[in-house]
């Protein structure tokens, strides 16, 4: 690991150009329609197919692709470097035994680095545990999407939207991938796959996230929303290209991701594979399932092993509008896994890894104890009075495709905890790696970063970008002018690092999360999961935020806190038996999961607020905080047992 990092830093300036050049290449041609991508042995435009010894075609990657979800590949451009927030956090190699509190090498602290850049973000979750057969691959949730306030969001955070708080709530599950860490065969639907962190012979594992994207902040390729008014969802499968304990980690394709929106006709909007993903992959079309705020959804996960619809399947049924979208992660739909030596792809039908949702059934390389999860992706929002330091994205390609978004910025000016006249972080010089005013976590708020170089490996916030000015702007896609918009001047903290690492953004302020106020969105609400009609009897609460805390000592767990020392607030899970998910769907008094803060006259169980996340587990990623296994409070004690309707 150390020698790999040294080699990468020798080419630091070439790497420093990656964020700008990769985003400029968002719309590089080379993908093929999803159906065409499945033709074994066929060469895709911009790529080439060659046959492996087994006769299965290996697909050469396009120059711009989805082979590194974190966007730091030195070889390939990324179609969506602004979506680093949507990746799965790897836990990092075994901590270096000689680590001390003065070490500047964050890879020595059990944190993961992608080509010298810290990878991690904030994912508070609830893990559901069951020993019932099938609970590891078949499950159903019911949920209600949030409403945003009628008033416009404000730079002070007094009025907020859900997209400012969580860019991607998601449901998670382990997936078999023999071409993922630690590069061993995997038997679907089998608890013989141990999930052990210390077993070099364990099954190859990937991690599925069924993500939902709140409205308001467009366009999706360099922002966070599919629509200004509607929610959408996508099936993502992240793999890791290395052997056990990160040996032979391929720097060119460290974390490839298969990505596809849920579609009403089940046909991917564009090629979903890491190798062939292109502009169409990232742009919703007329068949993309769009959902209204406040709609009630049925979310079903199934995984037929045989038959014409074989493959891991996610289905969302909007019970309010009666529309359905689904996606099958199959070779027939263009999904591929990745060769860790060459980054080439092979058409592949994915399946769930485990039979049961037992506590140890996890993805051994993932930060979270990734089993059957409900999660909230947060820590990616700073509200601003204005934005500064224009850092436009514009490129024209020889194949005629092009993308231009000239109104992109790097720095948040005023607003929120920074005060009305404060200047935020950035800009960064992509040629030198040097950034202005980088900060990190202090005991009571932001402090200066030990380095001003975003390729230094320090755990710092180097710039606020990607940032956008409130209102509409014009992006040009393939020569066509397109109106895009955001409801407030804001920044996503994901251009030069992954996350709000000084904890001064909207999600870490008091009075921004759902708390019953009409100036804040309603909570995202869940009931379930159910498997075989029955609930899961146990849970764990978990947060991997300590991995993003500069002051966290992952050898001892000291200062690996929830909330972080630099934050003023941290959201938590609650239950209510007073506010039904939807009239008549469940018996009166049934408990519903909420997320955010305590809601007066609604919340009936709050589990001690942030104390629910337990204590730091130094065996996990970056000192992850995780609770003890406990009885599922949604169906025991104060809540009546329920069955799937």
Secondary structure as UniProt FT lines:
FT   HELIX           2..10
FT   HELIX           12..16
FT   HELIX           18..24
FT   TURN            25..27
FT   TURN            34..35
FT   HELIX           36..38
FT   TURN            40..41
FT   TURN            45..46
FT   STRAND          49..51
FT   TURN            53..54
FT   STRAND          57..59
FT   STRAND          64..65
FT   TURN            69..70
FT   STRAND          77..78
FT   HELIX           81..86
FT   TURN            97..98
FT   TURN            101..102
FT   HELIX           106..109
FT   STRAND          112..114
FT   TURN            115..116
FT   STRAND          117..119
FT   STRAND          122..130
FT   TURN            133..137
FT   STRAND          139..144
FT   TURN            155..156
FT   HELIX           162..165
FT   STRAND          168..176
FT   TURN            178..179
FT   TURN            181..183
FT   TURN            188..189
FT   TURN            191..192
FT   TURN            197..198
FT   TURN            200..201
FT   STRAND          205..213
FT   HELIX           220..222
FT   STRAND          230..238
FT   HELIX           244..246
FT   TURN            247..248
FT   TURN            251..252
FT   TURN            254..255
FT   STRAND          257..261
FT   TURN            264..265
FT   TURN            274..276
FT   HELIX           279..282
FT   TURN            286..287
FT   STRAND          291..292
FT   TURN            293..294
FT   STRAND          296..304
FT   TURN            308..309
FT   STRAND          311..318
FT   TURN            319..322
FT   STRAND          323..329
FT   HELIX           331..333
FT   STRAND          336..338
FT   TURN            340..342
FT   STRAND          345..347
FT   STRAND          351..352
FT   TURN            359..360
FT   TURN            364..365
FT   STRAND          372..378
FT   STRAND          382..383
FT   STRAND          386..390
FT   STRAND          393..396
FT   TURN            398..399
FT   STRAND          402..405
FT   STRAND          409..413
FT   HELIX           416..418
FT   TURN            420..421
FT   TURN            430..432
FT   STRAND          434..435
FT   STRAND          439..441
FT   STRAND          446..448
FT   TURN            454..455
FT   STRAND          467..468
FT   STRAND          471..477
FT   TURN            478..479
FT   STRAND          480..486
FT   STRAND          490..491
FT   TURN            501..502
FT   HELIX           506..508
FT   TURN            510..511
FT   TURN            518..519
FT   STRAND          525..531
FT   TURN            532..533
FT   STRAND          534..535
FT   STRAND          538..543
FT   HELIX           545..548
FT   TURN            550..551
FT   TURN            554..556
FT   TURN            558..559
FT   TURN            565..566
FT   STRAND          572..576
FT   TURN            583..585
FT   TURN            588..589
FT   STRAND          592..596
FT   TURN            600..602
FT   TURN            607..608
FT   HELIX           609..613
FT   STRAND          615..616
FT   TURN            618..619
FT   HELIX           621..623
FT   STRAND          625..626
FT   STRAND          630..631
FT   TURN            633..634
FT   TURN            637..638
//
